[in-house]
Amino acid sequence: MGKYDEIFQRSIKDPNGFWGEAAEAVHWYKKWDRVLDDSRAPFYQWFAGGELNTCYNALDRHVKGGREDQVALIYDSPVTSTIQKFTYAELLDTVARFAGALKGLGVGKGDTVIIYMPMIPQAVTAMLACARLGAIHSVVFGGFAPHELAIRIDDAKPKVIISASCGIEVKRVIEYKPMLNKAIELASHKPRKCVILQRPQAQADLVAGRDHDWDELMAKAQPADCVPVKSTDPLYILYTSGTTGIPKGIVRDNGGHAVALRWSLPNIYNTKRGEVYWAASDVGWVVGHSYIVYAPLFTGCTTILYEGKPVGTPDPGAFWRVISQHGVKTLFTAPTAFRAIKREDPSGEYIKKYDLSNFGYLFLAGERLDPDTYHWAHDRLNKPVIDHWWQTETGWPITANCMGIEQFPVKPGSSTKPVPGFDVQILDTNGAVLGPKQEGLVAVKLPLPPGTLPTLWQADERFLQSYIKVLPGYYFTADGGYRDEEGYTFIMGRVDDVINVAGHRLSTGEMEEIIATHPDVAECAVIGAADSLKGQLPVGLVVLKAGSKKQPKEIRKELAQLIRDEIGPLACYKETAVVARLPKTRSGKILRGTMRKIADGEEYKIPSTIDDPAILGEIEEAMKGIGYAKKKET
């Protein structure tokens, strides 16, 4: 039995012993009573009775342990021509003072705070300051439109919202304050206070009595100490798209989260204390939470916060410049980033301009890594390229090639094997385990390991309906896939109506609800069509109301703007096919899966339940009219 097999088997057969040992790497004010409390299964709790503070584990313990002069955070912003470094002592001082500022605004243990900021050091400061006080942060990606932000405000009910005057997309300045004002106007819940960081690229107008200037608060703030919290207390809420159009508030606890992420960095990513780790993501996504902020700081690494793009800031050598300049050992990003680099620099000429001798690993996740992108990256970098798979819900990888345990040969298209703690199975719809090469539903046998979602924010029943009751005894991932004879896992994509656009999970159901509000639309469907750059792109099909005088070109433009206004530009919604009717089963269910195959140019079978097979030819012609269905189906 190899090292991986030995560790994996122990994690499944003796989770109390395995995770109890892992938890020794975390600082506790009070040790736990039980490693795994299964008394309320399937609402499992890890390290019940234990008390700790997440910010203490990220900063204070390293300063007290003699690492105060090590760089903790590098802010690299090509869009503002800024590089700024913070030692652990400097970052601790800033976080403690901002925690004091929040405390002065009435924020305390158990309160919620929304953070709506770009990729700047103050976003990391705000997250850690909330954790220091025992407050629950909810980071909302700065690209979300007011409507989406308002939904999250009403669900999280924050006491304070922290934002900035603007974000910067390459050369375009995006003002956040008008969007924040509109969101508060739309929301039923009204936060008592807002804290606004004024960036030099745009000055925001502050609302008297409600809005406070970040710098003015910091100038008079007194440092605040860490507040011990229970292991099972929430650390943060992170909203992810739900199939109903209403986002799900993923809850992350303090104790299990700290233990899992502290274990993951050396064992999965083979990155240890003092080394430089870079997750080229955004703090608005789970990757930013887990691997820009928490895991590297728990481990005592140097982490990079990058405000830029893989191309265009200024060129396709942007990533190589950061790796070379800052001595990055491990890079974690999405396949979309590499497809963009490959498109701009197909021969990899920019790679040759930089010294990548310290670079050890490229990890890719967030969407399926297509074999072509894998081979391009591997052949030009001559470094291990590791595909791994996980979700917002799990908070850290489910399957991976664990570089710190045992390196397996790579199989392009596979995310290798289950990470210790995750008992991954391939099931049919009745919950029976399938054999090798049989495609089915990917599920994880309960209990899930530490660091995963214990429930949804104030929605226990929705947690059960979404994840537990679908396949009793298992966590339902909503992904399909299979396992080969050697135990390698292949994830083939979503089985619900959530699509993956450049690593961002978006609900097609929510888009359909928005499109349906257009006065000329009688009926609609949105599918995720394959895209060589972003993985998937949403494509709409609409039936217009009788008497509509609008041309398809006009409808396409209006619907694209409607989605942009309601969800934001990250939805990347551009194409709509106007059709006479939608294909349905005799019971009235729209055949979205069949339409997706038509759009992608794949072979498909005419469903026996379809009400009129001739309609599929009409859909194919309509798809061709907007640049899809490029192969002849049979």
N, C-alpha and C positions, 0 to 999 in steps of 0.2 A: 504493500500500500504506500503510495506517494505521500508527500507532505500535505498537499492540498486535500487529498481524500481523508487523511487522518484528522485534519482540522475541521473539515466540513462535517464528517460523521459525528464528531464530538459536539459540534454546535447544534446538531439536530437531536441527538440522543441525550445530551446533558446541557440544555440551554442555561440552567441555573449556574452550573459550574463554569461553563464557558464565559458567559457574560458577567458573572461575578468577578472572575479574574480580570476581564477587560476593564471593568469599572474601577479597578485599583489605580488606573492611569488618570483618573479624574479626582479633583479635590472636592471633598464632601464636608460640610459642617456637621452633618449627622449621617451615619451609615444607615443603609436601608434595613427594613425589617424582613422583607422578602425580595429576592431578585425578580421573580415573576409571580405576580398576583393574578391568578386565574379565577378568582371567586365570583367575578361578574362576567365571565366569558359570554360572548366574544369581545367584551370591552376589557381587554387585557391591560394591565398596568405593570410597568417596569420600575424596579427599585423603589417599591412602595414603602413609605415611611422615611425615605432618605431626604436630606435637605442639602442644597447646593446653590451656587449662583453662576449662571452661564458667563457673565462678563468677567467674574473673578477667574474662571478657568481660561478665558481667552486672553486676559491682560495681566491682572494683578499677580497671579501665581508666577508668571515669567519674570516680572520685575522683581518680586521678592526672591526669586531663585537665581538672580544674578545675570539675567539677560536683558537688563533695561536698555543697554546701548545697541542691541541688535535691531536692525530695521524690521519693523512689523508690517508696514504697508507702504507700497510704492504707488503713487498716483501718476499715471502716464496718460497725458491728454494731448494727442496730436491736434485735436480741433481747437485747442487754446494755446498750443505750443508751451505746455507746462509739464514739468516733471518735479514731483514733490515727494520727499521721503519722510516717514514718521518712525522713530524708534518706538519700542514697546513703552518706554517711559513717557514719551511725548504723546502717544496715542492714548495712554491711560489718563494723562492729565486732561486732555481735551474731552474725553468721554466722561470723566468724573465731573467736570465743570458743566457740560451740557446736561448731564443727569441732574445736577443741582438746579439748572435753569428750568428743566421740566418739573422738578419737584416744586419749584416756586410757582409754577402755573397750576399746581394742584394734582399733578400726576403721581400716582402711587401704585402699590402692589395690586395687581388684578385689573387695573384700568387698561383700556385699549387706546392705541395711538396709531393713526394712519401716516405712513411716510410715502410721499408722492414726489420723488426726486430723480434727477439724472445721475449719471455715473460720476459722482464727486465724493471726496472724502467725508463730507458732512452726512452723506447717506449712511455710510458705515458707522460714523459717530452716533447718529440717531438710533440705529438698530441696537448698538451695544449699550447706549445710555438707557434705553427702555429695559433691556435685559438686566442692567445694573439695579434698577429700581423695582424689578419684579413686575413691570408693566408688560403688556402684550402688544407687540408691534405687528402691523399689517402693512407690508410694502406693496404699493400699487405701481406697476410699471408706468413711467412717465408718458408713454405714448398712448395711454388709454384715454378715450374721449370722455367728456363730462357725464354722459349717460351711464357709462360703465363705472366710473368713479362714484357716482351717486348711489348706485346699487350697493357698492361695497361700504359706503358710509352708513347706509341704512342697516346693513347687516352687522357690521362691526361696532357701530355706535361709539366712535372714538371721542374721548374727552378733548384731545388735541390733534390737529393735523399739521404735519411738518412738510414744507415744500420749498421750492426755489423759484426765483423769478423766471428762469428759462432752462431749457435743455438745448443741445446743439447737435444737429444731424448733419455731419460733414461740414458744410458751410452755412447751413440754414439754421437760424435761431428760431426756436419754438417756445413761445411764451406760455408758461404754465399757469400763471396767476388767473388770467381770464377763464381758463378751463376749470380751475379750482373754484372760482367764484360761481360759475354756472352750475357745477356739480353740487355745491352747497345749496344753491337756490332750488335745484331739482329735488334734493334729498329731504325727507321728512325729519330726519335727525339733524340737528344743528350743533356742530362742535362749539364748545365754549371759546376755544382759543386756536389760533393758527400761528405757526412760527415760519417766517419766510426768510430764506437766504437770498440776499440781493447779489446777483452775479453782474459783472461789469458789462456783459453783452446786452442786458435788458434790465430796466428798473421797473419794479412792480409797484402799483399803487396799493397802499395798505389801508384796510378798513379800521377806522378808529374804534378802539375798545375791544376788537377781536383779534387783529393781526399784530404780531410782534416781530421786530427785526432780529434776526439771528445774532448778528454781531453785537447789538446793544445788550441783548440778554447775556451773552457770553462775557461781556466786559464786566458785569456786576455779579456774575454767578459764583456761588461757593461750591466747592467739590462735594459730591454726595458719595456716601459709602455704599458698598454692595448690600443688598437686602436678601437674606436667605429665603429661598422658596422651596416648596415641596418638589420632589422629583417629578410628580405627576401634574404639577401646575403648568398651564400653557406658557410657552415661550413666544410663539407667534401664530398668526393666522395667515395662510396664503391662499388666495382664491384661484381656482382653476375652473375651466369651462365645464359646465354640466350639460347633459343632453337635453335638458328642459329649457335651456337659455338662461336659467338662474344659476350663477356661479356657486360652486361648492367651497366652503371655507375649511380648508385642510388645517387641522390643528397639529401643532408639534409641541411635545412636552419638553421639559428642561433636562431631566436626568437621562432618559433613554437616548435623546438626541446627542447629548454630550458624549456619552459612552460610545455610541455607534460611529459618530464622525471622528472621534479621537482614534478609534480602532481602524477606520477605513483608510486614512491617508498613508500610513506606512505599509499596510497589508495589501490594499488594492493598487494604489498609485506608486508604491515604493518610494515615497517622499518622506523624509525625516526632518527632525528639528534642525533649524539653521539653514535648510535648503529653500530654494525659491520655487514657489508653485503659482501657476497662473491659470485661472479659469476665465477664458474670454467669453463672458456671458454678461448678464445684467442683474443688478441686485433685485430687480422686480420679479425674477424667475427663481425657481427652486435651486438651480445651479449656483446662482449668485449668493443665495442664503448659505447653502451648504459648503461651497468650495471657493467662493471669494472671501467670505467673512469667517464662518465658524470653524470648519475643519482645519484650515491652515493655522489659525490663531490658537486653537486648542492644542495643536501639535508643536507650536513654537517655530513655525516657518515664517518666511517672508512671503506675503501675498501681494498680487498686483491688481490694481483697479484701473482698467483701461477704458478711457472715454474716446473711442474711435471705432473704425471699421476695419475689416480685413483687407479691403481695397479702397482706394480713394482718399485715404488719410495718411500719406499722400498717394501711395501706390501699392501694388500687390506685394511689396516687400515689407509692409507694415508689421506683420507678425514676426518676421525674421529679425527685424530691427529690435523689437522689444525683447525677444529671446536672447539675442546677442548682447544687447546693452545691459540687461539686468541679470544675466546669468541664470536664466530659467532652466530648471531641470525637467519639469513636467508641465505640459500644456494640455488643457482640457477645453474643447470647444465643440461646436456643432458641425456636422458634415456640410451644411449650407455654406459656412465660412470657407471651407476648402474648395467647394465647387465654384465659389466666386473667385478665389485666387487662381484656380485652374483655368477658368475662363479668360482671365486677364493675362495670365502668364503660363500658357500651356506647356512650355518647355522647362519651366522652373528656373529661368535665368536669374531672377531676383534672389533665389536661395543661395546662389553661389557668391553673392556679394557680402555675406555675413558669416561670422565665426559662430558655428553652432556646436562647437566641441563639447560644451557643458550640457547640451540638450540631451535628455535621456529618453523621454516617452511622449508620444502624442495619443491622447485619449479623445475619442469622439462619441457623442451621445446626443439625445434630444430628438432624434429621428433615425430612420433606418440608414445605415451606411451602405451605399451601393458599392458593389465590387470595383467598379471603374474608379471611383474616388479613392477607395482603399489603395488600389495598385498605384495610382498616380502619386499619392502621398508617400507610400512606402518606397517606391522606386527612386523618388527624387530626394527624400530625406535620409534614406538608409538608416532609419530608426524604427523601433517597434511602434506600430500603429494599432491601437487597441480600441475595438468597438465594444461598448458596454451599454447596458439597457437598464433604465429605471424610470421612475415617475415622480411627479410632484407629491403624490400620496406617500411614497416610500421614503423620500428624503435622501436616499443614498442608493448605490447600485444593487440591483437584483441579480443580474448576471454580468460576469466580467472575466477577463483573463487577469487573475490577481497577481500582479507583477512582484509583490512583496512576499508571496508565499511560494508559488511554483509557476514558472512560465510555460504555457502550453503552445504547441504550434497553432498559428492563426488559420482559421478557415474563413475566407471572405464571405460575408453574408451572415456570419454567426457572431453573437456576442459571447461566445465560449460557454462557460459553465456557471451554475448558480453560485453566488457569493455565500460564504458561510453564514448561516442563520436563515437563509431563504430556501425552504423546501419546495422547489418549483416542480409542478406537474403539468402534463398536457392531458386535458379531459375532453370527453364528448359532452354534448348538451345535457346528458343525464348524470354527469359527474363521474363516469367510469374512466379509469386511467387508460390512455391510448399507448400503443407501442411505438417503436422507432419509425420515423418517416411518416407517421400518421398525423396530419394537421388537425388541430383542434383549438380549444380555448386554453390560454395560458393562465394558470392559477397558482397560488402559493398556499400551501397547507398552513392552517392556523396552529399556534399563534405566530404572528409576524414577529421578527426580531425587534430589538430596541430601535428607536429613531424613526419608526414608521408612524402613520397616523393612528392615534387611539380612537378617534371619532371625527365628526364634522362639527364645526362651530355651532353650538346650540341646535343641533339637528341629528340627534342620535338615530331616529327612525330612518332618515334619509341615508345615513351611513350604512345601516343594515340593508336597506333596499338596494343601494348602489353597489355595495361591495361584498356583502356577506350572504344574503338570502338567495342570490343567483345560483351559487354552488355551495350548499351548506357544508361547513367544515373547512372552507377555503376562502382566501381573498381573491376576488374576481378582478383581474387586471384590465379587462375589456380589450385585450390584445389577443390576436390569434398567432399560432406558430406551431412548431414541431421540434422534436429532438432526434438527433441521429443516433447511430449504433454506439458511438463513443461518448454520448451524453452531452454533445454540443447543442446549444439551444439556438433556434432560428426564429426570430420575431418577424412576422409578416405584415403586421399593421392592425389598426383598430377594427373592432367588430361593432362599435356603436357609431354614433354620428358626430364624434369629435375627430377633427382632422388636425394634421400637424404641418403648420406652415413655418418653415425655417426654425423648427424647434419650439414654436409657440402653439400650444393646444387651443384650438378655437372650435366653438360649437356651430355646426352647420344648422342645427335647429334654431339657434338664436338668430342666425342670419336670415333664415326663412321667416321668422316672426317679424323682422325688420322690413324685409322686402314686401311682405304681405300688407304692410301699411301704405304702400304706394297706391294712389287712387286708381291707377290704370291696371293693377295686377289682380287677376281673379284667382290664380293658383300658382304655386311655385314650389321648387325643390332646389336645394343646394347640395352639390357633391364635392368631394375632394379629388381633383384630377392630378395625376402625376406631373411633376415639373422638374426639369433637370437641375435647376438651381436651388429651389426652395423645398424640394421634396414633394410637397403638395400645394395646390392653389385651389381656392374655392371657385366653383363655376356654377352659375345660376341658370335654371331653366324656368321660364315664366309663360303662363297662359294669360293673355290680356283679356280684359272685360270686353264684352260686345259693345261696339260703338267707339272704341278707343281709336283716336286719329293719329296717335304718335307713331313715329318711325322706330324700328328696332335700334338704330344708332342713338337716337335720343333717349330711349328707355335704358339702354346700357349705361349711358353717361349718368343719368339720374340715379340709377340704382347703385352704381359705384360710389357716387357722392353720398348717398344715403347711408351705406355701410360705413364709409369713412367717418361720417359725422357721429354715428351711433356707437361704433366699436373702436375706430381709429385706423390710421394708415397701416398698422401692422397686419390687419386682416388681408391685405393685398387682394382685395376683391376688385376685379376689373371686367371680367367677361360674363355676359349673359346671352343665352340663346332664347329667342322668342319662338315658341312652338304653339301648335294648334291645340295640343293635349299632352298630358303626361302619361307614361305607361304605368298601369296599375294592375294589381291582382283583382280577381273577381270580388274580393271582399273590400276592395278600395285602397289597399296598401300600395304606396308609390314604390316602384322598383328602383330604388337608388343604387343598389349594388350593380344591377345590370347596366344602368346608365353610366356608372363610373367605369366599367369595363369598356363600354363603347367609347367614352372620352379618351381612355388610355390606349385605344387601339388593340385591346386584348380580345381573344376569342371568348365567346359567351354562348351559353345555351339559352334557348328561348324557354322561359319558365312555363311549366305546365299550367300554372294558375293565372297566366296573363289573360286579360279580358280581350285584347285584340293584338295579335302578334305583328300586324302590319305597322303599328305605331313605332316599332323599333327602327325601321328604315327611315321614318320621318325624323326621329331623334338623331340618327347618324348623320343625315344631311344637315341638320341644324348645327350639330357639333362641328362638322367640317367647315361650316360658314364662319365659325369663330376660331378656327385653327386647331381643332382637336379631331379625334377619330382618324388619325393619319394612316392607320393600317386597315386593310379590308378584313372585316370580321367574317367568320364562317358560322 
